[in-house]
Amino acid sequence: MVNCCGLVSEKNVPVPLKSISVQLHVRDHVASVHSSLQYVNEEDRPLEAMFVFPLPADAAICHFSAKIGEQEIVAEVQDKESARDQYDDAVSSGQQAFLLEESDESSDVFRLSVGCLSPGQNASITIVYVIELSIQVDHALRFCLPAVLNPRYTPAASAASVPEVSSACVIPYTLSLSVDVRSSDRISRLESSCPLDPLEFLDAQHTHAMVNLSAGHRFDKDVELLLYYENTHRSTAVVEAGAAAAQSGSLMGDPALMISLYPEFPAEVMSSLASQREFVFLVDRSGSMSWKMHHGKGAQKRIESARDTLLLLLKSLPMGCYFNIYGFGSCFECFFPQSVVYSEVTMEEALRRVKSMSADMGGTEILQPLKHIYSQPCYPDHPRQLFVFTDGEVWNTKEVLDLVKSQTFSHRCFSFGIGEGASTALVTGMAREGSGHAQFITGTDRMQPKVMQSLRFALQPAVDDISVDWTVPEGVMVDMLSPPISALFQGQRALIYAQIKGQSSGETEGAVTVKYRLKDQPVTNQLQFTLKPKEDTGLTIHRLAARSVIRSLELQEQAGRASGVENIRSRIVELSVQAGVSSVHTAFISVNKDSKQTVKGPLLQRRVPTGLMFGGSAAYGAPMPINCIVFGAPMNMCGMAAPGALGSARRARPPVEPEPRMDPLLRLVSLQKAAGCWELNAALADVFGKTEDEVTNHRPAQVDGSVWATVLALIWLRAYKLDQRVEWQFVAMKAASWVRSQKREMTLIHSFSAAVHVLTVVCVCFSGRPVSVCV
């Protein structure tokens, strides 16, 4: 790792990257991103600049060019080894050359090499990529421009590594960003984690808008944009015309189709969520989890947010399920030797251990705990649901994804990227290979609502026997390019890419039908679409479709036998070159062969810094062995459990600062019993802002104390925390179910009536105003 200013040389001279300018063009839920990087060689000798930077793992880079003076050089996509040879030959002979390549270890890391800039010379690099926008819990479409590439932890036993990334305390370049949004739906608003100028609507229908990032932004954190349409959850189909210069019958020459499908499950099936599940929670406890969630005032540490989320999850689990919790770092530990039945005793034991969880387990090695989890036998009729919480700083992403993919029929994986810089390749890849769902928690996002949405998905019945059928006119054929759909969730988008071959004599309408089984009940969703292509789409859909095919081939290559690997590799290179889209086996290369003079003199190297989160260090002490496992005990220097070490370890620690008072909602949730009820006591009254006598004295004599307490808690949630309903929905469901199970209909009615009276007259909200509640 280099020094604080990110420079390789001992002289600490300025790096050559001066500014980044980004133009974002959004069309419905697809975005095209144009990034321009301005370089200048301030040295007195020729210079080679190296810039390692992050991009979303599912982005498709489709253009790379360099402009030196008035001359622009557009790069070509070539086989990676050939491109590297050309670059080395050009630089060694004094020619100007530019190379853009994807990391062999992780698909969200790229390296840009700018070779042989003459003293005082300027160069402008343009990179264009296209990407699908993900949908958030509140229905927003999310775009993230990553600024931070966290150091990827590499165990000492491994020789592989992601390209080293320099880090900077002060990023010496700035960012400008302009956003242009066009949509078939009405645009409601656009929000950002960074200051924006006012949103400007360019038409009366509010379907076209523009906005700019406020001037002076230092690119030291991710830029997150949240785009809200009036009707996001609407199935759509877009047909894009092929490239005129491409060969007919090829992917780029034929029209491409993108289907955005939002499945609607029957209400009778969704009325009761399944409780027979096994839940395994895998939590990152590496040193980076001690970093703050964001730069703002009062920001929690990542591990603190994870603890609060585990509290909410444990209280939300249904009776009758199994569960276990793992923590991992350089090694890992689990709360129980195997998953246990969810009960009051096991829940309280887990909560006790959650409270003591810290970011104290060294580096990040997720592969071994995953292998241990998958080695545990599954419980009959209790499908395994794996929840993974990490800030995504691992080096062996592809090996991890291969392992998750190998277990796709035994579990579903729901992954969460915590904080800026989380690896999109790891987080989205685990969810994709595990037929689950991925979420990212950045900036001031609260982790709890996103995790609760995934819990709802995990409690939904699994969808089986998914098939896709096409109805098109005679003479037309649809070739599906996307991999088979492996998972569907209520209200969650499923994307399908397809190639339209042939021509129809007259009809221009088609339909796609998705069929599946849900709780042994057949379900059909259908969408009609027109075969007439949209104009002026810039081949965005074609490139995303090509990227989808390339990613599928790369996964086949990783899992294939040696005899077939070379054939798959050739297909990847052929499609990558044809579509002009990046892949693991290709690179963008441009050489300024028209330069009138070669660059002479010794060549300097400069490594351009990216942001390192909050001034942290990549080194968290010596790595611990990666094959150890501990059941809830502290570890000695060798990573093994130290007999009798718990007391001495606590004595050796420095004094702990008193924890801030817990959020009232979490305090209420923490008091709930596993069965769903609350006890009538002083702690519960304190959540309401009252004394125990004030709450107890209004309890009707014939009403049980726990019933009374539970009814009060339910009404308090509705009265004061309705805006956080997504977080307490399962807690309330358990509570209501428990109250109904008491089978005291008249008492229940009396209890609710009296509770409303108490909350209206006695219990006041935090502002001191009485509230009126209708139940």
Secondary structure, 3 states (H helix, E strand, C coil): CCCCCCCCCCCCCCCCEEEEEEEEEEECCEEEEEEEEEEECCCCCCEEEEEEEECCCCCEEEEEEEEECCEEEECEEEEHHHHHHHHHHHHHCCCCEEEEEECCCCCCEEEEEEEEECCCCEEEEEEEEEEECEECCCCCEEEEECCECCCCECCCCCCCCCCCCCEECCCCCEEEEEEEEECCCCEEEEEECCCECCCEECCCCCCEEEEEECCCCECCCCEEEEEEECCCCCCEEEEECCCCCCCCCCCCCCCEEEEEECCCCCHHHHCCCCCCCEEEEEEECCHHHHCECCCCCCCCEHHHHHHHHHHHHHHHCCCCCEEEEEEECCCEEECCCCCEECCHHHHHHHHHHHHCCCCCCCCCCCHHHHHHHHHCCCECCECEEEEEEECCCECCHHHHHHHHHHCCCCEEEEEEEECCCCCHHHHHHHHHHCCCEEEEECCCCCHHHHHHHHHHHHHCCCEEEEEEEEECCCCEEEEECCCCCCCCCCCCCEEEEEEEEECCCCCCEEEEEEEEEECCEEEEEEEEEECCCECCCCCHHHHHHHHHHHHHHHHHHHHCCHHHHHHHHHHHHHHHHHHCCCCCCEEEEEECCCCCCCCCCCCEEEEECEECHHHCCCCCCCCCCCCCEECCCCECCCCCECCCHHHHHHHHCCCCCCCCCCCHHHHHHHHCCCCCCCCCCHHHHHHHCCCHHHHHCCCCCCCCHHHHHHHHHHHHHHHHCHHHHHHHHHHHHHHHHHHHHCCCHHHHHHHHHHHHHHHHHCCCCCCCCCCCCCC
